[in-house]
Amino acid sequence: MTTAAWIMMLSTQILVTVITVAFFVKVLRTPPKDDVDDTQNDNPIE
């Protein structure tokens, strides 16, 4: 492979890895939903 091909391959792999890790960290840091909102919808006013 040429030098340009190596640079393109490595930069693409690094970019995909960084984006994947960023989304994974974002998901892990998202706080859980409150159960209070869910229980209010269980008993609707009739």
Contact map, one row per residue, 1 for C-alpha under 8 A:
1110110000000000000000000000000000000000000000
1111110000000000000000000000000000000000000000
1111111000000000000000000000000000000000000000
0111111100000000000000000000000000000000000000
1111111110000000000000000000000000000000000000
1111111111000000000000000000000000000000000000
0011111111100000000000000000000000000000000000
0001111111110000000000000000000000000000000000
0000111111111000000000000000000000000000000000
0000011111111100000000000000000000000000000000
0000001111111110000000000000000000000000000000
0000000111111111000000000000000000000000000000
0000000011111111100000000000000000000000000000
0000000001111111110000000000000000000000000000
0000000000111111111000000000000000000000000000
0000000000011111111100000000000000000000000000
0000000000001111111110000000000000000000000000
0000000000000111111111000000000000000000000000
0000000000000011111111100000000000000000000000
0000000000000001111111110000000000000000000000
0000000000000000111111111000000000000000000000
0000000000000000011111111100000000000000000000
0000000000000000001111111110000000000000000000
0000000000000000000111111111000000000000000000
0000000000000000000011111111100000000000000000
0000000000000000000001111111110000000000000000
0000000000000000000000111111110000000000000000
0000000000000000000000011111110000000000000000
0000000000000000000000001111111000000000000000
0000000000000000000000000111111100000000000000
0000000000000000000000000000111110000000000000
0000000000000000000000000000011111000000000000
0000000000000000000000000000001111100000000000
0000000000000000000000000000000111111100000000
0000000000000000000000000000000011111110000000
0000000000000000000000000000000001111111000000
0000000000000000000000000000000001111111100000
0000000000000000000000000000000001111111110000
0000000000000000000000000000000000111111111000
0000000000000000000000000000000000011111111100
0000000000000000000000000000000000001111111100
0000000000000000000000000000000000000111111100
0000000000000000000000000000000000000011111110
0000000000000000000000000000000000000001111111
0000000000000000000000000000000000000000001111
0000000000000000000000000000000000000000000111
